[in-house]
């Protein structure tokens, strides 16, 4: 069963204006629903393999911190 979050934030642009295109919002929410499910699956697998939940969380946080924007304006 997929984990869905109906409470994702309002998606904002860099200038803090709200993204209002329904299709863009739908895609973002679906992407984050999928990410949440994948992270939950990885977390549960790690726990079953007796990996520390603290280490799994720290590694997931680190993964997010390593993300970069190839389209970011300089």
mmCIF file of the N, C-alpha and C atoms, coordinates in Angstrom:
data_MODEL
# 
_entry.id   MODEL 
# 
loop_
_atom_site.group_PDB 
_atom_site.id 
_atom_site.type_symbol 
_atom_site.label_atom_id 
_atom_site.label_alt_id 
_atom_site.label_comp_id 
_atom_site.label_asym_id 
_atom_site.label_entity_id 
_atom_site.label_seq_id 
_atom_site.pdbx_PDB_ins_code 
_atom_site.Cartn_x 
_atom_site.Cartn_y 
_atom_site.Cartn_z 
_atom_site.occupancy 
_atom_site.B_iso_or_equiv 
_atom_site.pdbx_formal_charge 
_atom_site.auth_seq_id 
_atom_site.auth_comp_id 
_atom_site.auth_asym_id 
_atom_site.auth_atom_id 
_atom_site.pdbx_PDB_model_num 
ATOM 1   N N  . UNK A 1 1  ? 0.845  -1.186 0.000   1.00 0.00 ? 1  UNK A N  1 
ATOM 2   C CA . UNK A 1 1  ? 0.000  0.000  0.000   1.00 0.00 ? 1  UNK A CA 1 
ATOM 3   C C  . UNK A 1 1  ? 0.883  1.240  0.000   1.00 0.00 ? 1  UNK A C  1 
ATOM 4   N N  . UNK A 1 2  ? 0.646  2.125  -0.923  1.00 0.00 ? 2  UNK A N  1 
ATOM 5   C CA . UNK A 1 2  ? 1.464  3.337  -1.047  1.00 0.00 ? 2  UNK A CA 1 
ATOM 6   C C  . UNK A 1 2  ? 1.126  4.325  0.060   1.00 0.00 ? 2  UNK A C  1 
ATOM 7   N N  . UNK A 1 3  ? 2.180  4.925  0.589   1.00 0.00 ? 3  UNK A N  1 
ATOM 8   C CA . UNK A 1 3  ? 1.995  5.975  1.592   1.00 0.00 ? 3  UNK A CA 1 
ATOM 9   C C  . UNK A 1 3  ? 1.734  7.282  0.874   1.00 0.00 ? 3  UNK A C  1 
ATOM 10  N N  . UNK A 1 4  ? 0.609  7.880  1.116   1.00 0.00 ? 4  UNK A N  1 
ATOM 11  C CA . UNK A 1 4  ? 0.289  9.158  0.483   1.00 0.00 ? 4  UNK A CA 1 
ATOM 12  C C  . UNK A 1 4  ? 0.147  10.218 1.556   1.00 0.00 ? 4  UNK A C  1 
ATOM 13  N N  . UNK A 1 5  ? 0.629  11.396 1.238   1.00 0.00 ? 5  UNK A N  1 
ATOM 14  C CA . UNK A 1 5  ? 0.546  12.512 2.166   1.00 0.00 ? 5  UNK A CA 1 
ATOM 15  C C  . UNK A 1 5  ? -0.279 13.593 1.489   1.00 0.00 ? 5  UNK A C  1 
ATOM 16  N N  . UNK A 1 6  ? -1.438 13.823 2.006   1.00 0.00 ? 6  UNK A N  1 
ATOM 17  C CA . UNK A 1 6  ? -2.299 14.860 1.434   1.00 0.00 ? 6  UNK A CA 1 
ATOM 18  C C  . UNK A 1 6  ? -1.889 16.247 1.927   1.00 0.00 ? 6  UNK A C  1 
ATOM 19  N N  . UNK A 1 7  ? -0.870 16.311 2.745   1.00 0.00 ? 7  UNK A N  1 
ATOM 20  C CA . UNK A 1 7  ? -0.465 17.584 3.347   1.00 0.00 ? 7  UNK A CA 1 
ATOM 21  C C  . UNK A 1 7  ? 0.908  18.060 2.890   1.00 0.00 ? 7  UNK A C  1 
ATOM 22  N N  . UNK A 1 8  ? 1.263  17.795 1.636   1.00 0.00 ? 8  UNK A N  1 
ATOM 23  C CA . UNK A 1 8  ? 2.519  18.345 1.142   1.00 0.00 ? 8  UNK A CA 1 
ATOM 24  C C  . UNK A 1 8  ? 2.400  19.857 1.159   1.00 0.00 ? 8  UNK A C  1 
ATOM 25  N N  . UNK A 1 9  ? 3.505  20.553 1.247   1.00 0.00 ? 9  UNK A N  1 
ATOM 26  C CA . UNK A 1 9  ? 3.443  22.019 1.344   1.00 0.00 ? 9  UNK A CA 1 
ATOM 27  C C  . UNK A 1 9  ? 2.981  22.664 0.043   1.00 0.00 ? 9  UNK A C  1 
ATOM 28  N N  . UNK A 1 10 ? 2.660  23.923 0.133   1.00 0.00 ? 10 UNK A N  1 
ATOM 29  C CA . UNK A 1 10 ? 2.490  24.698 -1.095  1.00 0.00 ? 10 UNK A CA 1 
ATOM 30  C C  . UNK A 1 10 ? 3.862  24.738 -1.742  1.00 0.00 ? 10 UNK A C  1 
ATOM 31  N N  . UNK A 1 11 ? 3.916  24.460 -3.018  1.00 0.00 ? 11 UNK A N  1 
ATOM 32  C CA . UNK A 1 11 ? 5.202  24.474 -3.712  1.00 0.00 ? 11 UNK A CA 1 
ATOM 33  C C  . UNK A 1 11 ? 5.509  25.903 -4.127  1.00 0.00 ? 11 UNK A C  1 
ATOM 34  N N  . UNK A 1 12 ? 6.700  26.363 -3.760  1.00 0.00 ? 12 UNK A N  1 
ATOM 35  C CA . UNK A 1 12 ? 7.106  27.751 -3.983  1.00 0.00 ? 12 UNK A CA 1 
ATOM 36  C C  . UNK A 1 12 ? 8.254  27.839 -4.969  1.00 0.00 ? 12 UNK A C  1 
ATOM 37  N N  . UNK A 1 13 ? 8.287  28.934 -5.691  1.00 0.00 ? 13 UNK A N  1 
ATOM 38  C CA . UNK A 1 13 ? 9.431  29.259 -6.548  1.00 0.00 ? 13 UNK A CA 1 
ATOM 39  C C  . UNK A 1 13 ? 10.508 29.918 -5.680  1.00 0.00 ? 13 UNK A C  1 
ATOM 40  N N  . UNK A 1 14 ? 11.683 30.128 -6.265  1.00 0.00 ? 14 UNK A N  1 
ATOM 41  C CA . UNK A 1 14 ? 12.770 30.788 -5.529  1.00 0.00 ? 14 UNK A CA 1 
ATOM 42  C C  . UNK A 1 14 ? 12.373 32.171 -5.033  1.00 0.00 ? 14 UNK A C  1 
ATOM 43  N N  . UNK A 1 15 ? 11.487 32.838 -5.777  1.00 0.00 ? 15 UNK A N  1 
ATOM 44  C CA . UNK A 1 15 ? 11.074 34.188 -5.363  1.00 0.00 ? 15 UNK A CA 1 
ATOM 45  C C  . UNK A 1 15 ? 9.925  34.163 -4.344  1.00 0.00 ? 15 UNK A C  1 
ATOM 46  N N  . UNK A 1 16 ? 9.598  32.962 -3.854  1.00 0.00 ? 16 UNK A N  1 
ATOM 47  C CA . UNK A 1 16 ? 8.554  32.728 -2.833  1.00 0.00 ? 16 UNK A CA 1 
ATOM 48  C C  . UNK A 1 16 ? 7.135  32.818 -3.380  1.00 0.00 ? 16 UNK A C  1 
ATOM 49  N N  . UNK A 1 17 ? 6.953  32.987 -4.693  1.00 0.00 ? 17 UNK A N  1 
ATOM 50  C CA . UNK A 1 17 ? 5.610  32.958 -5.257  1.00 0.00 ? 17 UNK A CA 1 
ATOM 51  C C  . UNK A 1 17 ? 5.160  31.490 -5.348  1.00 0.00 ? 17 UNK A C  1 
ATOM 52  N N  . UNK A 1 18 ? 3.869  31.287 -5.284  1.00 0.00 ? 18 UNK A N  1 
ATOM 53  C CA . UNK A 1 18 ? 3.300  29.937 -5.247  1.00 0.00 ? 18 UNK A CA 1 
ATOM 54  C C  . UNK A 1 18 ? 3.177  29.367 -6.655  1.00 0.00 ? 18 UNK A C  1 
ATOM 55  N N  . UNK A 1 19 ? 3.601  28.118 -6.814  1.00 0.00 ? 19 UNK A N  1 
ATOM 56  C CA . UNK A 1 19 ? 3.371  27.406 -8.063  1.00 0.00 ? 19 UNK A CA 1 
ATOM 57  C C  . UNK A 1 19 ? 1.885  27.049 -8.086  1.00 0.00 ? 19 UNK A C  1 
ATOM 58  N N  . UNK A 1 20 ? 1.168  27.516 -9.099  1.00 0.00 ? 20 UNK A N  1 
ATOM 59  C CA . UNK A 1 20 ? -0.279 27.331 -9.108  1.00 0.00 ? 20 UNK A CA 1 
ATOM 60  C C  . UNK A 1 20 ? -0.773 26.388 -10.203 1.00 0.00 ? 20 UNK A C  1 
ATOM 61  N N  . UNK A 1 21 ? 0.097  25.945 -11.081 1.00 0.00 ? 21 UNK A N  1 
ATOM 62  C CA . UNK A 1 21 ? -0.297 25.035 -12.151 1.00 0.00 ? 21 UNK A CA 1 
ATOM 63  C C  . UNK A 1 21 ? -0.684 23.684 -11.543 1.00 0.00 ? 21 UNK A C  1 
ATOM 64  N N  . UNK A 1 22 ? -1.937 23.285 -11.749 1.00 0.00 ? 22 UNK A N  1 
ATOM 65  C CA . UNK A 1 22 ? -2.448 22.047 -11.149 1.00 0.00 ? 22 UNK A CA 1 
ATOM 66  C C  . UNK A 1 22 ? -1.638 20.826 -11.567 1.00 0.00 ? 22 UNK A C  1 
ATOM 67  N N  . UNK A 1 23 ? -1.198 20.771 -12.817 1.00 0.00 ? 23 UNK A N  1 
ATOM 68  C CA . UNK A 1 23 ? -0.434 19.619 -13.288 1.00 0.00 ? 23 UNK A CA 1 
ATOM 69  C C  . UNK A 1 23 ? 0.947  19.559 -12.623 1.00 0.00 ? 23 UNK A C  1 
ATOM 70  N N  . UNK A 1 24 ? 1.602  20.709 -12.455 1.00 0.00 ? 24 UNK A N  1 
ATOM 71  C CA . UNK A 1 24 ? 2.899  20.739 -11.779 1.00 0.00 ? 24 UNK A CA 1 
ATOM 72  C C  . UNK A 1 24 ? 2.757  20.300 -10.321 1.00 0.00 ? 24 UNK A C  1 
ATOM 73  N N  . UNK A 1 25 ? 1.718  20.769 -9.666  1.00 0.00 ? 25 UNK A N  1 
ATOM 74  C CA . UNK A 1 25 ? 1.472  20.396 -8.270  1.00 0.00 ? 25 UNK A CA 1 
ATOM 75  C C  . UNK A 1 25 ? 1.198  18.900 -8.164  1.00 0.00 ? 25 UNK A C  1 
ATOM 76  N N  . UNK A 1 26 ? 0.402  18.383 -9.088  1.00 0.00 ? 26 UNK A N  1 
ATOM 77  C CA . UNK A 1 26 ? 0.094  16.952 -9.096  1.00 0.00 ? 26 UNK A CA 1 
ATOM 78  C C  . UNK A 1 26 ? 1.373  16.125 -9.244  1.00 0.00 ? 26 UNK A C  1 
ATOM 79  N N  . UNK A 1 27 ? 2.231  16.510 -10.183 1.00 0.00 ? 27 UNK A N  1 
ATOM 80  C CA . UNK A 1 27 ? 3.488  15.781 -10.414 1.00 0.00 ? 27 UNK A CA 1 
ATOM 81  C C  . UNK A 1 27 ? 4.384  15.844 -9.179  1.00 0.00 ? 27 UNK A C  1 
ATOM 82  N N  . UNK A 1 28 ? 4.516  17.045 -8.585  1.00 0.00 ? 28 UNK A N  1 
ATOM 83  C CA . UNK A 1 28 ? 5.348  17.169 -7.379  1.00 0.00 ? 28 UNK A CA 1 
ATOM 84  C C  . UNK A 1 28 ? 4.820  16.287 -6.249  1.00 0.00 ? 28 UNK A C  1 
ATOM 85  N N  . UNK A 1 29 ? 3.518  16.334 -6.014  1.00 0.00 ? 29 UNK A N  1 
ATOM 86  C CA . UNK A 1 29 ? 2.933  15.530 -4.942  1.00 0.00 ? 29 UNK A CA 1 
ATOM 87  C C  . UNK A 1 29 ? 3.097  14.040 -5.198  1.00 0.00 ? 29 UNK A C  1 
ATOM 88  N N  . UNK A 1 30 ? 2.905  13.610 -6.443  1.00 0.00 ? 30 UNK A N  1 
ATOM 89  C CA . UNK A 1 30 ? 3.098  12.200 -6.775  1.00 0.00 ? 30 UNK A CA 1 
ATOM 90  C C  . UNK A 1 30 ? 4.561  11.789 -6.594  1.00 0.00 ? 30 UNK A C  1 
ATOM 91  N N  . UNK A 1 31 ? 5.494  12.662 -7.010  1.00 0.00 ? 31 UNK A N  1 
ATOM 92  C CA . UNK A 1 31 ? 6.915  12.367 -6.827  1.00 0.00 ? 31 UNK A CA 1 
ATOM 93  C C  . UNK A 1 31 ? 7.252  12.194 -5.346  1.00 0.00 ? 31 UNK A C  1 
ATOM 94  N N  . UNK A 1 32 ? 6.727  13.076 -4.513  1.00 0.00 ? 32 UNK A N  1 
ATOM 95  C CA . UNK A 1 32 ? 7.021  12.992 -3.083  1.00 0.00 ? 32 UNK A CA 1 
ATOM 96  C C  . UNK A 1 32 ? 6.309  11.813 -2.423  1.00 0.00 ? 32 UNK A C  1 
ATOM 97  N N  . UNK A 1 33 ? 5.118  11.442 -2.911  1.00 0.00 ? 33 UNK A N  1 
ATOM 98  C CA . UNK A 1 33 ? 4.466  10.220 -2.420  1.00 0.00 ? 33 UNK A CA 1 
ATOM 99  C C  . UNK A 1 33 ? 5.351  9.006  -2.712  1.00 0.00 ? 33 UNK A C  1 
ATOM 100 N N  . UNK A 1 34 ? 5.903  8.954  -3.930  1.00 0.00 ? 34 UNK A N  1 
ATOM 101 C CA . UNK A 1 34 ? 6.778  7.848  -4.316  1.00 0.00 ? 34 UNK A CA 1 
ATOM 102 C C  . UNK A 1 34 ? 8.060  7.838  -3.487  1.00 0.00 ? 34 UNK A C  1 
ATOM 103 N N  . UNK A 1 35 ? 8.664  9.012  -3.305  1.00 0.00 ? 35 UNK A N  1 
ATOM 104 C CA . UNK A 1 35 ? 9.880  9.090  -2.486  1.00 0.00 ? 35 UNK A CA 1 
ATOM 105 C C  . UNK A 1 35 ? 9.622  8.623  -1.060  1.00 0.00 ? 35 UNK A C  1 
ATOM 106 N N  . UNK A 1 36 ? 8.495  9.027  -0.506  1.00 0.00 ? 36 UNK A N  1 
ATOM 107 C CA . UNK A 1 36 ? 8.148  8.629  0.852   1.00 0.00 ? 36 UNK A CA 1 
ATOM 108 C C  . UNK A 1 36 ? 8.022  7.107  0.946   1.00 0.00 ? 36 UNK A C  1 
ATOM 109 N N  . UNK A 1 37 ? 7.381  6.493  -0.045  1.00 0.00 ? 37 UNK A N  1 
ATOM 110 C CA . UNK A 1 37 ? 7.208  5.047  -0.031  1.00 0.00 ? 37 UNK A CA 1 
ATOM 111 C C  . UNK A 1 37 ? 8.551  4.336  -0.180  1.00 0.00 ? 37 UNK A C  1 
ATOM 112 N N  . UNK A 1 38 ? 9.402  4.816  -1.072  1.00 0.00 ? 38 UNK A N  1 
ATOM 113 C CA . UNK A 1 38 ? 10.720 4.197  -1.264  1.00 0.00 ? 38 UNK A CA 1 
ATOM 114 C C  . UNK A 1 38 ? 11.558 4.322  0.010   1.00 0.00 ? 38 UNK A C  1 
ATOM 115 N N  . UNK A 1 39 ? 11.539 5.502  0.631   1.00 0.00 ? 39 UNK A N  1 
ATOM 116 C CA . UNK A 1 39 ? 12.291 5.699  1.872   1.00 0.00 ? 39 UNK A CA 1 
ATOM 117 C C  . UNK A 1 39 ? 11.755 4.798  2.970   1.00 0.00 ? 39 UNK A C  1 
ATOM 118 N N  . UNK A 1 40 ? 10.433 4.665  3.056   1.00 0.00 ? 40 UNK A N  1 
ATOM 119 C CA . UNK A 1 40 ? 9.839  3.786  4.070   1.00 0.00 ? 40 UNK A CA 1 
ATOM 120 C C  . UNK A 1 40 ? 10.247 2.339  3.835   1.00 0.00 ? 40 UNK A C  1 
ATOM 121 N N  . UNK A 1 41 ? 10.225 1.902  2.588   1.00 0.00 ? 41 UNK A N  1 
ATOM 122 C CA . UNK A 1 41 ? 10.634 0.527  2.260   1.00 0.00 ? 41 UNK A CA 1 
ATOM 123 C C  . UNK A 1 41 ? 12.097 0.287  2.634   1.00 0.00 ? 41 UNK A C  1 
ATOM 124 N N  . UNK A 1 42 ? 12.972 1.239  2.291   1.00 0.00 ? 42 UNK A N  1 
ATOM 125 C CA . UNK A 1 42 ? 14.393 1.102  2.619   1.00 0.00 ? 42 UNK A CA 1 
ATOM 126 C C  . UNK A 1 42 ? 14.593 1.075  4.131   1.00 0.00 ? 42 UNK A C  1 
ATOM 127 N N  . UNK A 1 43 ? 13.850 1.917  4.839   1.00 0.00 ? 43 UNK A N  1 
ATOM 128 C CA . UNK A 1 43 ? 13.939 1.971  6.302   1.00 0.00 ? 43 UNK A CA 1 
ATOM 129 C C  . UNK A 1 43 ? 13.523 0.628  6.907   1.00 0.00 ? 43 UNK A C  1 
ATOM 130 N N  . UNK A 1 44 ? 12.386 0.103  6.453   1.00 0.00 ? 44 UNK A N  1 
ATOM 131 C CA . UNK A 1 44 ? 11.905 -1.174 6.981   1.00 0.00 ? 44 UNK A CA 1 
ATOM 132 C C  . UNK A 1 44 ? 12.857 -2.315 6.645   1.00 0.00 ? 44 UNK A C  1 
ATOM 133 N N  . UNK A 1 45 ? 13.405 -2.317 5.423   1.00 0.00 ? 45 UNK A N  1 
ATOM 134 C CA . UNK A 1 45 ? 14.388 -3.342 5.055   1.00 0.00 ? 45 UNK A CA 1 
ATOM 135 C C  . UNK A 1 45 ? 15.596 -3.270 5.976   1.00 0.00 ? 45 UNK A C  1 
ATOM 136 N N  . UNK A 1 46 ? 16.082 -2.060 6.227   1.00 0.00 ? 46 UNK A N  1 
ATOM 137 C CA . UNK A 1 46 ? 17.228 -1.898 7.111   1.00 0.00 ? 46 UNK A CA 1 
ATOM 138 C C  . UNK A 1 46 ? 16.950 -2.407 8.511   1.00 0.00 ? 46 UNK A C  1 
ATOM 139 N N  . UNK A 1 47 ? 15.781 -2.085 9.033   1.00 0.00 ? 47 UNK A N  1 
ATOM 140 C CA . UNK A 1 47 ? 15.414 -2.552 10.367  1.00 0.00 ? 47 UNK A CA 1 
ATOM 141 C C  . UNK A 1 47 ? 15.376 -4.071 10.405  1.00 0.00 ? 47 UNK A C  1 
ATOM 142 N N  . UNK A 1 48 ? 14.791 -4.689 9.359   1.00 0.00 ? 48 UNK A N  1 
ATOM 143 C CA . UNK A 1 48 ? 14.743 -6.153 9.289   1.00 0.00 ? 48 UNK A CA 1 
ATOM 144 C C  . UNK A 1 48 ? 16.142 -6.763 9.230   1.00 0.00 ? 48 UNK A C  1 
ATOM 145 N N  . UNK A 1 49 ? 17.089 -6.010 8.648   1.00 0.00 ? 49 UNK A N  1 
ATOM 146 C CA . UNK A 1 49 ? 18.475 -6.485 8.554   1.00 0.00 ? 49 UNK A CA 1 
ATOM 147 C C  . UNK A 1 49 ? 19.295 -6.066 9.770   1.00 0.00 ? 49 UNK A C  1 
ATOM 148 N N  . UNK A 1 50 ? 18.615 -5.545 10.776  1.00 0.00 ? 50 UNK A N  1 
ATOM 149 C CA . UNK A 1 50 ? 19.207 -5.156 12.057  1.00 0.00 ? 50 UNK A CA 1 
ATOM 150 C C  . UNK A 1 50 ? 20.151 -3.965 11.960  1.00 0.00 ? 50 UNK A C  1 
ATOM 151 N N  . UNK A 1 51 ? 19.929 -3.094 10.976  1.00 0.00 ? 51 UNK A N  1 
ATOM 152 C CA . UNK A 1 51 ? 20.683 -1.853 10.876  1.00 0.00 ? 51 UNK A CA 1 
ATOM 153 C C  . UNK A 1 51 ? 20.057 -0.850 11.840  1.00 0.00 ? 51 UNK A C  1 
ATOM 154 N N  . UNK A 1 52 ? 20.872 -0.057 12.481  1.00 0.00 ? 52 UNK A N  1 
ATOM 155 C CA . UNK A 1 52 ? 20.394 0.952  13.423  1.00 0.00 ? 52 UNK A CA 1 
ATOM 156 C C  . UNK A 1 52 ? 19.454 1.932  12.732  1.00 0.00 ? 52 UNK A C  1 
ATOM 157 N N  . UNK A 1 53 ? 18.284 2.159  13.355  1.00 0.00 ? 53 UNK A N  1 
ATOM 158 C CA . UNK A 1 53 ? 17.353 3.127  12.765  1.00 0.00 ? 53 UNK A CA 1 
ATOM 159 C C  . UNK A 1 53 ? 17.953 4.527  12.732  1.00 0.00 ? 53 UNK A C  1 
ATOM 160 N N  . UNK A 1 54 ? 18.791 4.848  13.715  1.00 0.00 ? 54 UNK A N  1 
ATOM 161 C CA . UNK A 1 54 ? 19.458 6.159  13.715  1.00 0.00 ? 54 UNK A CA 1 
ATOM 162 C C  . UNK A 1 54 ? 20.386 6.298  12.524  1.00 0.00 ? 54 UNK A C  1 
ATOM 163 N N  . UNK A 1 55 ? 21.113 5.223  12.189  1.00 0.00 ? 55 UNK A N  1 
ATOM 164 C CA . UNK A 1 55 ? 22.021 5.283  11.045  1.00 0.00 ? 55 UNK A CA 1 
ATOM 165 C C  . UNK A 1 55 ? 21.240 5.404  9.733   1.00 0.00 ? 55 UNK A C  1 
ATOM 166 N N  . UNK A 1 56 ? 20.138 4.686  9.625   1.00 0.00 ? 56 UNK A N  1 
ATOM 167 C CA . UNK A 1 56 ? 19.331 4.771  8.410   1.00 0.00 ? 56 UNK A CA 1 
ATOM 168 C C  . UNK A 1 56 ? 18.815 6.196  8.229   1.00 0.00 ? 56 UNK A C  1 
ATOM 169 N N  . UNK A 1 57 ? 18.269 6.784  9.298   1.00 0.00 ? 57 UNK A N  1 
ATOM 170 C CA . UNK A 1 57 ? 17.765 8.157  9.224   1.00 0.00 ? 57 UNK A CA 1 
ATOM 171 C C  . UNK A 1 57 ? 18.883 9.132  8.842   1.00 0.00 ? 57 UNK A C  1 
ATOM 172 N N  . UNK A 1 58 ? 20.040 8.983  9.461   1.00 0.00 ? 58 UNK A N  1 
ATOM 173 C CA . UNK A 1 58 ? 21.167 9.874  9.172   1.00 0.00 ? 58 UNK A CA 1 
ATOM 174 C C  . UNK A 1 58 ? 21.596 9.744  7.714   1.00 0.00 ? 58 UNK A C  1 
ATOM 175 N N  . UNK A 1 59 ? 21.598 8.528  7.206   1.00 0.00 ? 59 UNK A N  1 
ATOM 176 C CA . UNK A 1 59 ? 21.991 8.301  5.823   1.00 0.00 ? 59 UNK A CA 1 
ATOM 177 C C  . UNK A 1 59 ? 20.969 8.892  4.862   1.00 0.00 ? 59 UNK A C  1 
ATOM 178 N N  . UNK A 1 60 ? 19.685 8.756  5.191   1.00 0.00 ? 60 UNK A N  1 
ATOM 179 C CA . UNK A 1 60 ? 18.649 9.377  4.357   1.00 0.00 ? 60 UNK A CA 1 
ATOM 180 C C  . UNK A 1 60 ? 18.781 10.900 4.364   1.00 0.00 ? 60 UNK A C  1 
ATOM 181 N N  . UNK A 1 61 ? 19.048 11.476 5.536   1.00 0.00 ? 61 UNK A N  1 
ATOM 182 C CA . UNK A 1 61 ? 19.252 12.933 5.615   1.00 0.00 ? 61 UNK A CA 1 
ATOM 183 C C  . UNK A 1 61 ? 20.451 13.339 4.765   1.00 0.00 ? 61 UNK A C  1 
ATOM 184 N N  . UNK A 1 62 ? 21.524 12.574 4.864   1.00 0.00 ? 62 UNK A N  1 
ATOM 185 C CA . UNK A 1 62 ? 22.733 12.863 4.092   1.00 0.00 ? 62 UNK A CA 1 
ATOM 186 C C  . UNK A 1 62 ? 22.453 12.800 2.592   1.00 0.00 ? 62 UNK A C  1 
ATOM 187 N N  . UNK A 1 63 ? 21.675 11.825 2.188   1.00 0.00 ? 63 UNK A N  1 
ATOM 188 C CA . UNK A 1 63 ? 21.322 11.694 0.778   1.00 0.00 ? 63 UNK A CA 1 
ATOM 189 C C  . UNK A 1 63 ? 20.614 12.946 0.287   1.00 0.00 ? 63 UNK A C  1 
ATOM 190 N N  . UNK A 1 64 ? 19.684 13.461 1.064   1.00 0.00 ? 64 UNK A N  1 
ATOM 191 C CA . UNK A 1 64 ? 18.952 14.672 0.680   1.00 0.00 ? 64 UNK A CA 1 
ATOM 192 C C  . UNK A 1 64 ? 19.901 15.860 0.620   1.00 0.00 ? 64 UNK A C  1 
ATOM 193 N N  . UNK A 1 65 ? 20.804 15.966 1.570   1.00 0.00 ? 65 UNK A N  1 
ATOM 194 C CA . UNK A 1 65 ? 21.763 17.080 1.587   1.00 0.00 ? 65 UNK A CA 1 
ATOM 195 C C  . UNK A 1 65 ? 22.684 17.059 0.376   1.00 0.00 ? 65 UNK A C  1 
ATOM 196 N N  . UNK A 1 66 ? 22.894 15.894 -0.215  1.00 0.00 ? 66 UNK A N  1 
ATOM 197 C CA . UNK A 1 66 ? 23.780 15.772 -1.370  1.00 0.00 ? 66 UNK A CA 1 
ATOM 198 C C  . UNK A 1 66 ? 23.097 16.087 -2.700  1.00 0.00 ? 66 UNK A C  1 
ATOM 199 N N  . UNK A 1 67 ? 21.797 16.301 -2.692  1.00 0.00 ? 67 UNK A N  1 
ATOM 200 C CA . UNK A 1 67 ? 21.097 16.627 -3.932  1.00 0.00 ? 67 UNK A CA 1 
ATOM 201 C C  . UNK A 1 67 ? 21.575 17.975 -4.466  1.00 0.00 ? 67 UNK A C  1 
ATOM 202 N N  . UNK A 1 68 ? 21.616 18.101 -5.772  1.00 0.00 ? 68 UNK A N  1 
ATOM 203 C CA . UNK A 1 68 ? 22.024 19.360 -6.387  1.00 0.00 ? 68 UNK A CA 1 
ATOM 204 C C  . UNK A 1 68 ? 21.064 19.689 -7.514  1.00 0.00 ? 68 UNK A C  1 
ATOM 205 N N  . UNK A 1 69 ? 21.036 20.915 -7.888  1.00 0.00 ? 69 UNK A N  1 
ATOM 206 C CA . UNK A 1 69 ? 20.159 21.359 -8.979  1.00 0.00 ? 69 UNK A CA 1 
ATOM 207 C C  . UNK A 1 69 ? 20.987 21.615 -10.227 1.00 0.00 ? 69 UNK A C  1 
ATOM 208 N N  . UNK A 1 70 ? 20.840 20.777 -11.239 1.00 0.00 ? 70 UNK A N  1 
ATOM 209 C CA . UNK A 1 70 ? 21.578 21.005 -12.476 1.00 0.00 ? 70 UNK A CA 1 
ATOM 210 C C  . UNK A 1 70 ? 21.037 22.213 -13.247 1.00 0.00 ? 70 UNK A C  1 
ATOM 211 N N  . UNK A 1 71 ? 19.849 22.678 -12.874 1.00 0.00 ? 71 UNK A N  1 
ATOM 212 C CA . UNK A 1 71 ? 19.231 23.809 -13.569 1.00 0.00 ? 71 UNK A CA 1 
ATOM 213 C C  . UNK A 1 71 ? 19.306 25.118 -12.771 1.00 0.00 ? 71 UNK A C  1 
ATOM 214 N N  . UNK A 1 72 ? 19.916 25.069 -11.595 1.00 0.00 ? 72 UNK A N  1 
ATOM 215 C CA . UNK A 1 72 ? 19.973 26.237 -10.713 1.00 0.00 ? 72 UNK A CA 1 
ATOM 216 C C  . UNK A 1 72 ? 20.649 27.410 -11.415 1.00 0.00 ? 72 UNK A C  1 
ATOM 217 N N  . UNK A 1 73 ? 19.992 28.558 -11.321 1.00 0.00 ? 73 UNK A N  1 
ATOM 218 C CA . UNK A 1 73 ? 20.557 29.769 -11.917 1.00 0.00 ? 73 UNK A CA 1 
ATOM 219 C C  . UNK A 1 73 ? 21.728 30.242 -11.070 1.00 0.00 ? 73 UNK A C  1 
ATOM 220 N N  . UNK A 1 74 ? 22.775 30.667 -11.748 1.00 0.00 ? 74 UNK A N  1 
ATOM 221 C CA . UNK A 1 74 ? 23.965 31.120 -11.024 1.00 0.00 ? 74 UNK A CA 1 
ATOM 222 C C  . UNK A 1 74 ? 23.951 32.606 -10.810 1.00 0.00 ? 74 UNK A C  1 
# 
